[in-house]
């Protein structure tokens, strides 16, 4: 017969109040210490046992938290707005064409930057149409080139050219990021901006004049390729991993809104599309158009890397500089050969 005394049972709901002081009753039970429990063996690791009824009653009145994972899960991609809202965002942000935007949130920016090359195609076709009208009315290739170069500036309210000038002033100052961003935010244009605008516009007009000198079709294709490549550079600049240099403005609204894979798909489609439109001109023009698009995106990437290193990210001015850099590079490369 086992004579080991049973250990005292734990109370289900212990009181938080301290015991009241008072005379202890006489008797053997009160004066004697409580019976010791049987010595237990050293604790050994074992599988977790079922929770006791008391623990279940304590947890019954409060919700249980889900178990925390051993690692922090990666953030989900930004949700995508409908394509119709994205097209409106792209045209309403990158052009002054009469497109009424309905959403300007992060989701619309995600889809809108994917649709940016469509806005560039519309701008390029408008510029090509004006150049064709100039040639039809008897103007020469140089006049058609000037008109074609002016249309993108008009359809963007000159914001891309202004961004190019401001970025040139900020980077050319050689000052730290904060001071360079302050210079870029000014309304005036410094000497670096004036010189950069002069050479960029001269390069665009000279390249377009060379293309129009061949025929209107080459000039029109050049204007379309430049417009699409310029806006595709903005899609790549809005990819995940490229931060905004300021907490406000267009750069902060679209920075990091495009996943890498989506940006790569848009770039590949852009290069293929630029090559396909040159099929009627022959295989050499197909290769040249594809190379022009690749060179435009590469030049924009070099500028983006420099701005990221010098300024800490992108701004609306940097986006304008990227667009003008890509457009000029595409036009110049199209004149080779």
C-alpha positions as CSV (number, residue, x, y, z in Angstrom):
1,X,0.0,0.0,0.0
2,X,1.4,3.4,-1.1
3,X,1.6,5.7,1.9
4,X,3.0,8.7,0.0
5,X,0.8,11.8,0.8
6,X,-0.8,13.4,-2.2
7,X,0.5,16.9,-3.2
8,X,-1.8,19.8,-2.5
9,X,-4.2,20.5,-5.5
10,X,-3.6,24.0,-7.1
11,X,-6.5,26.4,-6.8
12,X,-8.3,27.1,-10.0
13,X,-8.6,30.9,-9.4
14,X,-6.0,32.2,-6.9
15,X,-7.0,35.4,-5.3
16,X,-4.8,38.4,-5.8
17,X,-5.6,39.8,-2.3
18,X,-3.1,39.1,0.5
19,X,-4.2,36.9,3.3
20,X,-5.6,38.8,6.3
21,X,-3.4,38.8,9.4
22,X,-4.9,37.0,12.4
23,X,-4.2,34.6,15.1
24,X,-3.3,31.2,13.9
25,X,-5.5,28.4,15.3
26,X,-4.0,26.0,17.7
27,X,-3.7,22.4,16.8
28,X,-1.4,19.9,15.3
29,X,-2.5,20.6,11.7
30,X,-1.8,24.4,11.9
31,X,1.5,24.1,13.7
32,X,2.9,21.3,11.7
33,X,4.4,22.1,8.3
34,X,2.7,20.9,5.3
35,X,3.5,17.4,4.2
36,X,6.4,17.4,1.7
37,X,5.7,16.0,-1.7
38,X,7.5,13.0,-3.0
39,X,10.9,13.9,-4.5
40,X,10.7,14.2,-8.2
41,X,13.3,12.9,-10.6
42,X,15.3,15.5,-12.7
43,X,13.3,17.0,-15.5
44,X,13.8,15.3,-18.8
45,X,12.9,16.8,-22.2
46,X,9.7,15.3,-23.4
47,X,7.0,16.1,-25.8
48,X,4.5,18.8,-24.8
49,X,1.6,17.4,-22.9
50,X,-2.0,18.4,-23.3
51,X,-3.0,21.6,-21.6
52,X,-4.7,21.3,-18.3
53,X,-8.3,22.1,-17.7
54,X,-7.3,25.1,-15.6
55,X,-5.1,26.6,-18.3
56,X,-7.9,26.1,-20.8
57,X,-10.3,28.0,-18.5
58,X,-7.9,30.8,-18.2
59,X,-7.4,31.1,-21.9
60,X,-11.1,30.8,-22.6
61,X,-11.8,34.5,-21.9
62,X,-9.1,35.9,-24.2
63,X,-8.4,35.4,-27.9
64,X,-5.4,33.3,-28.8
65,X,-2.7,34.9,-31.0
66,X,-1.5,33.0,-34.1
67,X,2.0,31.6,-33.8
68,X,4.6,34.0,-35.1
69,X,6.8,32.6,-38.0
70,X,10.5,32.1,-37.5
71,X,11.1,34.7,-40.2
72,X,9.6,37.9,-41.4
73,X,7.6,37.1,-44.6
74,X,8.5,39.3,-47.7
75,X,6.2,42.2,-48.4
76,X,3.6,41.6,-51.0
77,X,3.7,43.5,-54.3
78,X,1.7,46.6,-54.6
79,X,-1.9,45.7,-55.7
80,X,-2.6,46.6,-59.3
81,X,-5.5,48.9,-60.4
82,X,-7.5,48.1,-63.5
83,X,-5.8,48.7,-66.8
84,X,-8.2,51.5,-67.6
85,X,-7.2,53.4,-64.5
86,X,-3.5,52.8,-65.3
87,X,-3.9,54.2,-68.8
88,X,-5.6,57.3,-67.5
89,X,-2.8,57.7,-64.9
90,X,-0.1,57.3,-67.5
91,X,-1.6,59.8,-69.9
92,X,-2.7,62.2,-67.2
93,X,0.7,62.2,-65.6
94,X,3.1,62.0,-68.5
95,X,1.1,64.1,-71.1
96,X,-1.3,66.9,-71.3
97,X,-3.7,65.0,-73.6
98,X,-7.3,65.4,-72.6
99,X,-7.6,62.2,-70.5
100,X,-9.5,62.4,-67.3
101,X,-7.9,60.5,-64.5
102,X,-10.0,58.9,-61.8
103,X,-7.3,57.5,-59.5
104,X,-3.9,58.8,-58.3
105,X,-3.1,56.3,-55.6
106,X,-0.3,53.8,-55.3
107,X,-2.3,51.1,-57.1
108,X,-3.0,53.3,-60.1
109,X,0.7,54.3,-60.2
110,X,1.6,50.6,-60.3
111,X,-0.5,50.0,-63.4
112,X,0.1,53.5,-64.9
113,X,3.9,53.1,-65.0
114,X,3.4,49.8,-66.8
115,X,1.4,51.7,-69.4
116,X,3.9,54.6,-69.8
117,X,5.2,53.4,-73.2
118,X,1.7,53.7,-74.6
119,X,1.7,57.4,-73.6
120,X,5.1,57.7,-75.3
121,X,3.7,56.1,-78.5
122,X,0.9,58.6,-78.6
123,X,3.3,61.5,-78.2
124,X,5.6,60.1,-80.9
125,X,2.8,59.6,-83.3
126,X,1.5,63.1,-82.8
127,X,5.0,64.5,-83.4
128,X,5.4,62.4,-86.6
129,X,2.0,63.6,-87.8
130,X,3.1,67.3,-87.4
131,X,6.3,66.6,-89.2
132,X,4.5,64.9,-92.0
133,X,2.2,67.9,-92.4
134,X,5.2,70.2,-92.5
135,X,6.7,68.2,-95.3
136,X,3.4,68.0,-97.2
137,X,3.1,71.8,-97.0
138,X,6.5,72.2,-98.6
139,X,8.8,72.6,-95.6
140,X,12.2,71.0,-95.7
141,X,13.5,68.3,-93.5
142,X,15.0,70.7,-91.0
143,X,11.7,72.5,-90.5
144,X,9.9,69.2,-90.1
145,X,12.6,68.1,-87.5
146,X,12.1,71.3,-85.5
147,X,8.3,70.8,-85.5
148,X,8.7,67.1,-84.5
149,X,11.0,68.0,-81.6
150,X,8.7,70.7,-80.4
151,X,5.5,68.6,-80.1
152,X,6.8,66.4,-77.2
153,X,7.7,69.5,-75.3
154,X,4.2,71.0,-75.9
155,X,2.4,67.7,-75.0
156,X,4.3,67.5,-71.7
157,X,4.1,71.2,-70.9
158,X,7.9,71.2,-71.1
159,X,8.2,69.3,-67.8
160,X,10.6,66.8,-69.1
161,X,12.9,69.5,-70.5
162,X,12.6,71.4,-67.3
163,X,13.5,68.3,-65.3
164,X,16.5,67.7,-67.5
165,X,17.7,71.2,-66.9
166,X,17.1,71.0,-63.1
167,X,18.9,67.7,-62.9
168,X,21.8,69.0,-64.8
169,X,22.1,72.0,-62.4
170,X,21.8,69.7,-59.3
171,X,24.4,67.2,-60.5
172,X,26.7,69.8,-62.0
173,X,26.9,71.7,-58.8
174,X,29.0,69.0,-57.2
175,X,27.4,69.6,-53.8
176,X,26.0,67.0,-51.4
177,X,22.6,65.5,-52.0
178,X,20.6,67.8,-49.8
179,X,22.1,70.9,-51.4
180,X,21.8,69.4,-54.9
181,X,18.1,68.7,-54.3
182,X,17.6,72.2,-53.1
183,X,19.1,73.5,-56.3
184,X,16.9,71.3,-58.4
185,X,13.8,72.6,-56.6
186,X,14.5,76.2,-57.6
187,X,12.4,77.8,-60.4
188,X,15.4,79.3,-62.2
189,X,17.8,77.5,-64.6
190,X,21.5,77.6,-64.0
191,X,24.3,77.5,-66.6
192,X,24.5,73.7,-66.5
193,X,20.8,73.4,-67.3
194,X,21.0,75.9,-70.2
195,X,24.0,74.1,-71.8
196,X,22.4,70.7,-71.4
197,X,19.1,71.9,-72.9
198,X,20.9,73.5,-75.8
199,X,22.9,70.4,-76.8
200,X,20.0,67.9,-76.2
201,X,17.6,69.9,-78.4
202,X,20.3,70.4,-81.1
203,X,21.0,66.7,-81.1
204,X,17.3,65.8,-81.4
205,X,16.7,68.3,-84.3
206,X,19.8,67.2,-86.1
207,X,18.9,63.5,-85.9
208,X,15.4,64.1,-87.0
209,X,16.5,66.2,-89.9
210,X,18.8,63.3,-91.0
211,X,15.9,60.9,-90.8
212,X,13.4,63.1,-92.6
213,X,16.1,63.6,-95.2
214,X,15.6,60.0,-96.2
215,X,11.8,60.1,-96.2
216,X,8.9,60.9,-94.0
217,X,8.5,57.2,-93.0
218,X,12.0,57.1,-91.4
219,X,11.4,60.4,-89.6
220,X,8.0,59.2,-88.3
221,X,9.4,55.8,-87.1
222,X,12.2,57.7,-85.4
223,X,9.8,60.0,-83.6
224,X,7.7,57.0,-82.4
225,X,10.7,54.9,-81.3
226,X,12.1,57.9,-79.3
227,X,8.7,58.5,-77.6
228,X,8.3,54.8,-76.6
229,X,11.8,54.3,-75.5
230,X,11.7,57.5,-73.4
231,X,8.6,56.4,-71.4
232,X,9.9,52.8,-71.1
233,X,12.9,54.3,-69.3
234,X,10.5,55.7,-66.8
235,X,8.9,52.3,-66.2
236,X,12.3,50.9,-65.4
237,X,13.1,53.8,-63.1
238,X,9.9,53.1,-61.2
239,X,10.9,49.5,-60.4
240,X,11.2,48.1,-56.9
241,X,14.6,48.9,-55.3
242,X,14.9,52.5,-56.6
243,X,13.8,54.8,-53.8
244,X,12.5,58.3,-53.9
245,X,14.9,61.1,-53.0
246,X,12.1,63.2,-51.5
247,X,9.1,62.2,-49.5
248,X,6.8,64.2,-51.9
249,X,6.3,64.8,-55.6
250,X,6.0,62.5,-58.6
251,X,9.1,60.5,-57.6
252,X,7.7,59.5,-54.3
253,X,4.3,58.7,-55.9
254,X,5.7,56.1,-58.4
255,X,9.1,55.1,-57.0
256,X,9.2,51.3,-56.3
257,X,5.8,50.7,-57.7
258,X,6.8,48.3,-60.5
259,X,8.1,44.8,-59.8
260,X,11.3,43.8,-61.4
261,X,9.7,41.1,-63.6
262,X,7.0,43.4,-64.9
263,X,9.5,46.1,-65.7
264,X,11.6,43.6,-67.6
265,X,8.6,42.4,-69.6
266,X,7.7,46.0,-70.6
267,X,11.3,46.6,-71.6
268,X,11.4,43.5,-73.7
269,X,8.1,44.3,-75.4
270,X,9.3,47.8,-76.1
271,X,12.5,46.6,-77.8
272,X,10.7,44.0,-79.9
273,X,8.0,46.5,-80.9
274,X,10.6,49.1,-82.0
275,X,12.2,46.4,-84.1
276,X,9.0,45.2,-85.7
277,X,7.9,48.6,-87.0
278,X,11.1,48.7,-89.1
279,X,10.3,45.4,-90.9
280,X,9.1,47.2,-94.1
281,X,12.5,48.9,-94.4
282,X,14.6,45.7,-94.3
283,X,16.5,43.6,-91.9
284,X,19.3,46.2,-91.3
285,X,16.7,48.7,-90.1
286,X,15.1,46.1,-87.8
287,X,18.5,45.5,-86.1
288,X,19.2,49.2,-85.9
289,X,15.8,50.0,-84.4
290,X,16.3,47.3,-81.7
291,X,19.8,48.5,-81.0
292,X,18.5,52.1,-80.7
293,X,15.9,51.1,-78.1
294,X,18.5,49.1,-76.2
295,X,21.0,52.0,-76.3
296,X,18.3,54.4,-75.1
297,X,17.4,52.3,-72.1
298,X,21.1,51.7,-71.3
299,X,21.8,55.5,-71.4
300,X,18.9,56.1,-69.1
301,X,20.0,53.4,-66.7
302,X,23.5,55.0,-66.5
303,X,21.9,58.3,-65.6
304,X,19.6,56.6,-63.1
305,X,22.5,54.9,-61.4
306,X,24.4,58.2,-61.1
307,X,21.3,60.0,-59.7
308,X,20.7,57.2,-57.2
309,X,24.3,57.4,-56.0
310,X,24.5,61.2,-55.9
311,X,20.9,62.2,-54.8
312,X,19.8,59.0,-53.0
313,X,16.9,58.2,-55.3
314,X,14.7,59.7,-58.0
315,X,12.5,62.8,-58.2
316,X,10.1,64.2,-60.8
317,X,13.1,66.1,-62.3
318,X,15.1,62.9,-62.6
319,X,12.2,61.2,-64.4
320,X,12.2,64.1,-66.9
321,X,15.9,63.9,-67.4
322,X,15.7,60.1,-68.0
323,X,13.0,60.6,-70.6
324,X,14.9,63.2,-72.6
325,X,18.2,61.2,-72.3
326,X,16.6,58.1,-73.7
327,X,14.8,59.9,-76.5
328,X,17.9,61.7,-77.7
329,X,20.0,58.5,-77.6
330,X,17.4,56.6,-79.6
331,X,17.3,59.3,-82.3
332,X,21.1,59.6,-82.5
333,X,21.6,55.9,-82.8
334,X,18.9,55.7,-85.6
335,X,21.1,57.9,-87.8
336,X,24.1,55.6,-87.6
337,X,24.8,53.7,-90.9
